[in-house]
Every structure is written in C-alpha cells, then in structure tokens.
Amino acid sequence: MNLETIISEIKSKALTATPLGTTIKFDLGEVKVFVDGTAGSNEVSTEDKEAACTISLSEADFISLVKKELNPMNAFMGGKLKIKGDMGVAMKLQNLF
C-alpha cells in the first residue's frame, strides 16, 4: 500500500466520519496531510496549512499507523511520533482510521 492510496482511503473515510470540529496536520517531511473538520464534513488535502494539532512522523511510520501495524501510543512514547499543539485533537483521529 503506498501513500497515495492511503490518502485516498482517508479522504473517503473522512467524508462519512463525524466532523472533527478542528484541524489536524500530519507532517511526513516533504508530504503533508491536512484534515479540516471545521465545516459540515471533514476535508482532506495535501496542503501545508496551520493546524490546531500537528503530528510529525516519517512516511513509513504513517503508513504503518494507518495500516494498524504501529500502535500510536507506543510510537509516541518511543519518539517516532511527535505531537505539537492540542493533544486532545489527536485523540479524535480514531474516527478517520
């Protein structure tokens, strides 16, 4: 499964999920995945915008996280995943994955 496929799947799931009520960005280095849940639905793009919460991790770890091969708490505690901003927003992500 490649990154483009995963982003496409997230876009599909985001449309049917309850809006997050906030914004979140995954910073994968050169690639950014931005989720805007402030409107009537969640919108997913690859724009590099300011977000209430930014999660930084490698592209490989992001793919593993989405495929549920990487436990988010273990990734955070092990330093593979860094959260900047509102940590409560990160907890809302289970609706998208």
C-alpha positions as CSV (number, residue, x, y, z in Angstrom):
1,M,0.0,0.0,0.0
2,N,1.5,3.3,-1.0
3,L,1.0,6.8,0.4
4,E,-1.3,8.0,-2.4
5,T,-3.6,5.0,-1.8
6,I,-3.7,5.7,1.9
7,I,-4.5,9.4,1.4
8,S,-7.3,8.4,-0.9
9,E,-8.7,6.0,1.7
10,I,-8.5,8.6,4.4
11,K,-10.4,11.1,2.1
12,S,-13.2,8.5,1.6
13,K,-13.4,7.7,5.4
14,A,-13.3,11.4,6.3
15,L,-16.4,12.2,4.3
16,T,-18.5,9.7,6.2
17,A,-17.0,10.3,9.7
18,T,-18.3,12.8,12.1
19,P,-16.6,16.2,11.6
20,L,-13.7,16.7,13.9
21,G,-14.6,20.2,14.7
22,T,-11.0,21.3,14.3
23,T,-7.9,20.9,12.1
24,I,-5.1,18.5,12.2
25,K,-2.0,18.1,10.1
26,F,0.3,15.1,9.5
27,D,3.8,16.3,8.8
28,L,5.6,13.5,6.9
29,G,8.6,15.6,5.9
30,E,8.1,16.7,2.3
31,V,4.5,15.5,2.3
32,K,1.7,17.0,4.5
33,V,-1.8,15.6,5.0
34,F,-4.2,18.3,6.3
35,V,-7.6,17.4,7.7
36,D,-10.1,20.3,8.1
37,G,-13.1,19.2,10.1
38,T,-14.4,22.7,10.9
39,A,-17.2,22.6,8.3
40,G,-20.1,20.2,7.8
41,S,-17.7,17.4,6.8
42,N,-14.0,16.5,7.1
43,E,-11.9,17.7,4.1
44,V,-8.5,16.1,3.5
45,S,-5.8,17.7,1.3
46,T,-2.0,17.7,1.0
47,E,-1.8,21.4,1.7
48,D,0.6,22.7,4.3
49,K,-1.7,24.9,6.4
50,E,-1.6,25.8,10.1
51,A,-3.5,23.3,12.3
52,A,-4.7,23.1,15.9
53,C,-2.6,19.9,16.1
54,T,0.4,18.8,14.1
55,I,1.6,15.2,14.2
56,S,5.1,14.7,12.8
57,L,6.3,11.2,11.8
58,S,8.0,9.5,8.9
59,E,6.1,8.5,5.8
60,A,6.8,4.8,6.6
61,D,5.6,5.1,10.2
62,F,2.4,7.0,8.9
63,I,1.7,4.1,6.6
64,S,2.2,1.6,9.4
65,L,0.0,3.7,11.7
66,V,-2.9,3.7,9.2
67,K,-2.5,0.0,8.5
68,K,-2.7,-0.5,12.3
69,E,0.7,-2.1,12.3
70,L,2.1,0.6,14.6
71,N,0.5,1.4,17.9
72,P,0.0,5.2,18.2
73,M,0.8,5.3,22.0
74,N,4.0,3.2,21.5
75,A,5.0,5.4,18.6
76,F,4.6,8.5,20.7
77,M,6.4,7.0,23.8
78,G,9.2,5.7,21.5
79,G,9.7,9.1,19.9
80,K,8.6,8.0,16.4
81,L,5.6,10.3,16.6
82,K,5.6,13.9,17.9
83,I,2.6,16.0,18.6
84,K,2.6,19.8,18.6
85,G,-0.5,21.7,19.7
86,D,-3.7,20.3,21.1
87,M,-3.2,16.7,22.1
88,G,-6.9,16.2,22.6
89,V,-7.3,16.7,18.8
90,A,-5.1,13.7,18.1
91,M,-7.5,11.5,20.2
92,K,-10.3,12.3,17.8
93,L,-8.5,10.6,14.9
94,Q,-9.8,7.1,15.6
95,N,-12.9,8.1,13.6
96,L,-10.8,8.5,10.5
97,F,-8.7,5.4,10.7
